[in-house]
């Protein structure tokens, strides 16, 4: 088959820093290296000057703006690969004959299921009591907007030719929700191959007791438990540092989650460039990832690629990544004692045993090579178009 013309559609601003934009950025880069033509349609393509609150309420919705664009341009593309909620319209409405794919970046319905499970539900309810009135009003607006978004999401699934799930939990949910099996594919996100190659060169011997936490600074990522985790590990062995990476929050805000006597053990790096990450992780001996639900968990793979075992909660995303590597790295959600037990076990490993585990981590990360992941999507595209 000839080279494909692909349109990537998302609600967010285009970029390569984190989250959904980074995923699309990496796919675009990989597809273009393979010789395919890739265009993007993002928020600022449709709203170059942004969108004020009145326009959000009374103006056309984001999907309606996308529809207007597709009516003029859809015919140019073999594949429209759209983030969930973006194209909740039958292909006939924009006279399209190619492949329309629904792409998950973390299915909201699955997030809701795990958000209502203890102890995360209790953590979130406690947080709600502390927030300001202005934020509460904002949350009400966002809740209403989310109901509209869920309707658009379901319509997007219904109208798509192929429905993508990021992990096995999403696949099972979509199947139980009535999506035909023949319409579903499960493909993870990937990590750029140059990152995997460079990370693979890191030494894993003679490391100090350094722990890394690589994640956005949100309640869902388990930030309220970090102080307790730090206290318990410190009480059981000498700990050099806990390195908090990412989150894009002021250090003053981050420190509020910790007791003052723990400050000396913290190293805080709120922002970094992607090409700095391997160097920043090079001294870490074990990673912790107490997130309560993920679509994928790229931060887990980024650390595995560096030979860093990651201990995480057994939730969507990390479960698929770590289960085949070592099920004992997965801990029941909220069980900080069990998480600390596993971290201490790894920190106390003899050098040869740790080295073997670190090498297995690097090998597991190679499964998520962006070249392989992109090829899996291209196979889906081409098989559909061929038929």
C-alpha positions as CSV (number, residue, x, y, z in Angstrom):
1,X,0.0,0.0,0.0
2,X,1.2,3.5,-0.8
3,X,2.1,6.0,2.0
4,X,-0.8,7.1,4.1
5,X,-2.2,10.6,4.7
6,X,-3.1,10.8,8.4
7,X,-4.9,13.5,10.4
8,X,-4.3,13.4,14.2
9,X,-7.1,15.2,16.1
10,X,-7.0,16.3,19.8
11,X,-8.7,18.8,22.1
12,X,-5.4,20.0,23.5
13,X,-2.7,22.4,22.5
14,X,0.0,20.9,20.3
15,X,3.4,20.2,22.0
16,X,5.9,17.6,23.1
17,X,6.1,18.2,26.9
18,X,3.6,15.8,28.5
19,X,0.3,14.0,28.3
20,X,-1.9,13.7,25.2
21,X,0.1,16.3,23.1
22,X,3.3,14.4,23.7
23,X,1.7,11.1,22.6
24,X,0.5,12.6,19.4
25,X,3.8,14.4,18.9
26,X,5.7,11.2,19.1
27,X,3.4,9.4,16.8
28,X,3.6,12.1,14.2
29,X,7.4,12.0,14.4
30,X,7.5,8.2,14.0
31,X,4.9,8.1,11.1
32,X,6.8,10.8,9.2
33,X,10.1,8.9,9.6
34,X,8.3,6.0,8.0
35,X,7.4,8.2,5.0
36,X,3.7,8.9,5.8
37,X,2.2,12.4,5.6
38,X,0.8,13.6,8.9
39,X,-1.3,16.7,9.7
40,X,-2.6,17.7,13.1
41,X,-5.8,19.4,14.2
42,X,-5.6,20.8,17.8
43,X,-7.3,23.4,19.9
44,X,-5.3,26.4,18.8
45,X,-5.7,25.4,15.1
46,X,-9.4,26.0,15.6
47,X,-9.1,28.8,18.2
48,X,-5.8,30.7,17.5
49,X,-6.7,33.4,20.0
50,X,-8.1,31.0,22.6
51,X,-11.8,30.7,23.6
52,X,-13.3,32.9,26.3
53,X,-16.0,31.6,28.8
54,X,-18.9,33.2,26.9
55,X,-17.7,31.6,23.6
56,X,-17.5,28.2,25.4
57,X,-21.1,28.5,26.6
58,X,-22.8,30.2,23.6
59,X,-20.4,29.5,20.7
60,X,-20.0,26.3,18.7
61,X,-18.6,23.4,20.7
62,X,-15.1,22.0,19.9
63,X,-16.6,19.0,18.1
64,X,-18.8,21.3,16.0
65,X,-15.7,23.3,15.0
66,X,-14.0,20.0,14.1
67,X,-17.0,19.0,12.0
68,X,-16.9,22.2,10.1
69,X,-13.2,21.6,9.4
70,X,-13.8,18.0,8.3
71,X,-16.5,18.9,5.9
72,X,-13.9,20.9,4.0
73,X,-10.8,18.8,4.5
74,X,-11.6,15.1,5.4
75,X,-11.4,13.9,1.8
76,X,-7.6,14.6,1.9
77,X,-6.9,11.8,4.4
78,X,-6.9,8.1,4.4
79,X,-7.0,8.0,8.2
80,X,-8.5,10.3,10.8
81,X,-7.1,9.3,14.2
82,X,-9.1,11.2,16.8
83,X,-8.8,11.6,20.5
84,X,-12.0,10.6,22.3
85,X,-14.9,13.1,22.2
86,X,-13.5,14.8,19.2
87,X,-15.5,13.3,16.3
88,X,-19.0,12.3,17.6
89,X,-20.5,12.3,14.1
90,X,-21.2,9.6,11.5
91,X,-18.7,9.7,8.6
92,X,-21.6,10.5,6.3
93,X,-22.0,13.9,7.8
94,X,-18.7,15.0,6.4
95,X,-18.7,12.7,3.4
96,X,-15.7,10.6,4.4
97,X,-14.8,7.1,3.1
98,X,-11.5,6.5,4.9
99,X,-10.8,5.1,8.4
100,X,-12.1,6.9,11.5
101,X,-10.3,5.7,14.6
102,X,-11.3,6.5,18.2
103,X,-8.1,6.8,20.3
104,X,-8.1,6.4,24.1
105,X,-5.7,8.4,26.2
106,X,-7.3,7.0,29.4
107,X,-10.9,6.2,29.3
108,X,-13.0,8.5,31.6
109,X,-15.5,5.8,32.5
110,X,-12.7,3.6,33.8
111,X,-11.2,6.5,35.7
112,X,-14.6,7.1,37.3
113,X,-14.8,3.4,38.4
114,X,-11.5,3.5,40.1
115,X,-12.1,7.0,41.5
116,X,-15.1,5.7,43.4
117,X,-13.1,2.9,45.1
118,X,-11.5,3.3,48.5
119,X,-9.1,4.7,49.5
120,X,-9.0,7.1,46.6
121,X,-12.6,8.1,47.1
122,X,-11.9,9.1,50.7
123,X,-8.8,11.0,49.7
124,X,-10.7,12.9,47.1
125,X,-13.6,13.7,49.4
126,X,-11.2,15.0,52.0
127,X,-9.6,17.2,49.4
128,X,-13.0,18.6,48.3
129,X,-13.6,19.8,51.9
130,X,-10.5,21.9,51.8
131,X,-10.9,23.7,48.5
132,X,-12.0,27.3,48.0
133,X,-15.6,28.3,47.0
134,X,-14.3,29.6,43.6
135,X,-12.8,26.2,42.9
136,X,-16.0,24.5,44.0
137,X,-18.0,26.5,41.5
138,X,-15.4,25.6,38.9
139,X,-15.8,22.0,39.7
140,X,-19.5,22.2,39.2
141,X,-19.0,23.7,35.8
142,X,-16.4,21.0,34.9
143,X,-18.8,18.3,36.1
144,X,-21.6,19.6,33.8
145,X,-19.1,19.9,31.0
146,X,-18.0,16.3,31.6
147,X,-21.5,15.0,31.3
148,X,-21.7,16.6,27.9
149,X,-18.2,15.2,27.1
150,X,-19.4,11.7,28.1
151,X,-22.2,11.9,25.6
152,X,-19.8,13.0,22.9
153,X,-17.4,10.2,23.9
154,X,-20.1,7.5,23.6
155,X,-21.1,9.0,20.2
156,X,-17.4,9.0,19.1
157,X,-17.2,5.3,19.9
158,X,-20.4,4.6,18.1
159,X,-19.3,6.4,15.0
160,X,-15.8,5.1,14.8
161,X,-14.7,2.3,12.5
162,X,-12.1,1.1,15.0
163,X,-12.1,1.8,18.8
164,X,-8.7,1.8,20.5
165,X,-8.1,0.8,24.2
166,X,-4.9,1.6,25.9
167,X,-5.0,-1.3,28.4
168,X,-6.7,-4.5,29.1
169,X,-9.1,-2.9,31.7
170,X,-10.3,-0.5,29.1
171,X,-10.7,-3.3,26.6
172,X,-12.8,-5.3,29.1
173,X,-14.9,-2.3,29.9
174,X,-15.7,-1.4,26.3
175,X,-16.5,-5.0,25.5
176,X,-18.9,-5.2,28.4
177,X,-20.4,-1.9,27.4
178,X,-21.4,-3.3,24.0
179,X,-18.6,-2.4,21.7
180,X,-18.2,-5.3,19.2
181,X,-15.0,-7.3,19.7
182,X,-14.1,-7.0,16.0
183,X,-14.2,-3.2,16.3
184,X,-11.7,-3.2,19.3
185,X,-7.9,-3.0,19.4
186,X,-5.6,-2.8,22.4
187,X,-2.3,-1.0,21.7
188,X,-0.2,0.8,24.4
189,X,1.6,4.0,24.1
190,X,5.3,4.0,23.2
191,X,8.7,5.5,24.1
192,X,11.0,7.0,21.5
193,X,13.7,4.6,20.4
194,X,16.5,7.0,20.9
195,X,15.4,7.3,24.6
196,X,15.5,3.5,24.9
197,X,18.9,3.3,23.3
198,X,20.4,5.9,25.6
199,X,18.7,4.7,28.7
200,X,20.0,1.2,28.1
201,X,23.6,2.4,28.5
202,X,23.1,3.5,32.1
203,X,25.0,1.6,34.7
204,X,22.9,-0.2,37.4
205,X,25.7,-1.2,39.8
206,X,26.7,0.4,43.1
207,X,23.7,2.7,43.4
208,X,22.9,4.6,46.6
209,X,19.5,4.4,48.2
210,X,17.8,7.0,46.0
211,X,14.1,6.8,45.2
212,X,12.3,8.5,42.3
213,X,8.8,9.7,41.9
214,X,8.1,10.7,38.3
215,X,4.5,12.1,37.9
216,X,2.3,15.1,37.7
217,X,1.6,16.7,41.1
218,X,-2.0,15.6,41.6
219,X,-4.1,13.8,44.2
220,X,-4.7,10.9,41.7
221,X,-1.0,10.2,41.6
222,X,-0.9,9.5,45.3
223,X,0.9,12.7,46.5
224,X,-0.9,12.7,49.8
225,X,0.8,9.4,50.7
226,X,4.4,10.3,49.9
227,X,5.2,11.7,53.4
228,X,4.0,8.5,55.0
229,X,5.9,6.4,52.5
230,X,9.1,8.4,53.1
231,X,8.7,8.1,56.9
232,X,8.3,4.3,56.8
233,X,11.2,3.7,54.5
234,X,13.5,6.0,56.5
235,X,12.7,4.1,59.7
236,X,13.9,0.9,58.2
237,X,17.1,1.8,56.3
238,X,19.4,4.7,55.5
239,X,17.8,6.7,52.7
240,X,19.8,9.1,50.6
241,X,17.0,11.0,48.8
242,X,13.5,11.0,47.3
243,X,13.7,12.7,44.0
244,X,10.4,14.3,42.9
245,X,10.4,14.8,39.2
246,X,7.9,16.7,37.1
247,X,4.6,18.1,38.3
248,X,5.3,21.7,37.2
249,X,4.5,23.1,40.6
250,X,6.4,25.5,42.8
251,X,8.6,23.9,45.4
252,X,6.7,25.7,48.2
253,X,3.5,23.9,47.2
254,X,5.2,20.5,46.9
255,X,6.8,20.9,50.4
256,X,3.3,21.3,51.9
257,X,2.8,17.6,51.5
258,X,5.7,16.8,53.8
259,X,6.8,17.2,57.4
260,X,9.6,19.6,57.8
261,X,12.0,16.9,59.2
262,X,11.7,15.3,55.7
263,X,12.8,18.3,53.7
264,X,16.5,17.3,53.8
265,X,15.7,14.0,52.1
266,X,13.8,15.7,49.2
267,X,15.2,16.7,45.8
268,X,12.6,18.6,43.8
269,X,12.8,19.1,40.0
270,X,9.5,20.6,38.9
271,X,10.4,21.1,35.3
272,X,12.8,19.5,32.9
273,X,13.3,19.0,29.2
274,X,12.7,15.5,27.8
275,X,16.3,15.0,26.8
276,X,17.3,15.7,30.5
277,X,15.2,12.9,32.0
278,X,17.7,10.0,31.6
279,X,20.4,12.0,33.4
280,X,18.0,13.0,36.2
281,X,17.0,9.4,36.7
282,X,20.5,8.0,36.5
283,X,21.1,7.8,40.3
284,X,17.7,6.3,41.2
285,X,17.7,2.8,42.5
286,X,13.9,2.3,42.7
287,X,10.8,4.2,41.5
288,X,7.5,4.6,43.3
289,X,4.2,5.2,41.4
290,X,1.2,5.2,43.9
291,X,-1.2,6.3,41.2
292,X,-4.9,5.2,41.6
293,X,-5.6,4.9,37.9
294,X,-3.8,5.4,34.6
295,X,-4.5,5.2,30.9
296,X,-1.0,3.9,30.3
297,X,1.7,5.1,32.7
298,X,4.5,6.3,30.5
299,X,6.5,7.4,33.6
300,X,6.7,3.8,34.6
301,X,8.2,2.7,31.3
302,X,10.6,5.7,31.2
303,X,12.1,4.5,34.5
304,X,12.2,0.8,33.5
305,X,14.2,1.8,30.5
306,X,16.8,3.2,32.8
307,X,17.0,-0.1,34.7
308,X,14.9,1.2,37.6
309,X,12.4,-1.2,39.1
310,X,9.1,0.6,39.8
311,X,6.7,-0.3,42.6
312,X,3.2,0.8,41.7
313,X,-0.5,0.2,42.6
314,X,-2.2,-2.6,40.8
315,X,-4.5,-0.4,38.7
316,X,-5.2,0.1,35.0
317,X,-2.0,1.0,33.1
318,X,0.7,-0.1,35.5
319,X,-0.9,-3.5,35.8
320,X,-0.3,-4.3,32.1
321,X,3.3,-2.9,32.2
322,X,4.6,-4.5,35.4
323,X,2.5,-7.7,35.6
324,X,4.5,-9.5,32.9
325,X,7.8,-8.3,34.4
326,X,7.2,-9.1,38.1
327,X,3.7,-9.2,39.7
328,X,5.2,-8.5,43.1
329,X,5.9,-5.0,41.9
330,X,2.2,-4.4,41.9
331,X,0.6,-3.4,45.3
332,X,-3.0,-3.2,46.3
333,X,-4.2,0.4,46.0
334,X,-3.6,2.4,49.2
335,X,-1.5,-0.2,50.9
336,X,1.5,2.0,51.7
337,X,3.0,-0.5,54.1
338,X,3.1,-3.2,51.4
339,X,4.5,-0.7,48.9
340,X,7.3,0.3,51.4
341,X,8.0,-3.4,52.1
342,X,8.7,-4.0,48.4
343,X,10.8,-0.8,48.1
344,X,12.9,-1.8,51.1
345,X,13.3,-5.3,49.7
346,X,14.7,-3.9,46.4
347,X,17.0,-1.4,48.2
348,X,18.4,-4.3,50.3
349,X,18.9,-6.7,47.4
350,X,22.4,-8.1,46.9
351,X,24.2,-6.4,44.0
352,X,23.9,-9.4,41.6
353,X,20.2,-9.9,42.3
354,X,19.5,-6.2,41.8
355,X,21.5,-6.1,38.6
356,X,19.4,-9.0,37.2
357,X,16.2,-7.3,38.0
358,X,17.4,-4.0,36.5
359,X,18.3,-5.8,33.2
360,X,14.9,-7.3,33.1
361,X,13.4,-3.9,33.6
362,X,15.3,-2.6,30.6
363,X,14.2,-5.5,28.5
364,X,10.6,-5.0,29.4
365,X,10.8,-1.3,28.4
366,X,11.8,-2.4,24.9
367,X,8.4,-3.9,24.4
368,X,7.1,-0.3,24.3
369,X,9.4,0.9,21.5
370,X,7.6,3.6,19.6
371,X,8.6,2.1,16.3
372,X,6.9,-1.2,17.2
373,X,3.8,0.6,18.6
374,X,3.5,2.9,15.6
375,X,3.8,-0.2,13.3
376,X,0.9,-1.8,15.2
377,X,-1.3,1.2,14.5
378,X,-0.2,1.2,10.9
379,X,-1.2,-2.4,10.6
380,X,-4.7,-1.5,11.9
381,X,-5.0,1.4,9.5
382,X,-3.8,-0.7,6.4
383,X,-5.9,-3.8,7.2
384,X,-9.0,-1.7,7.5
385,X,-8.4,0.3,4.3
386,X,-7.4,-2.9,2.4
387,X,-10.7,-4.5,3.3
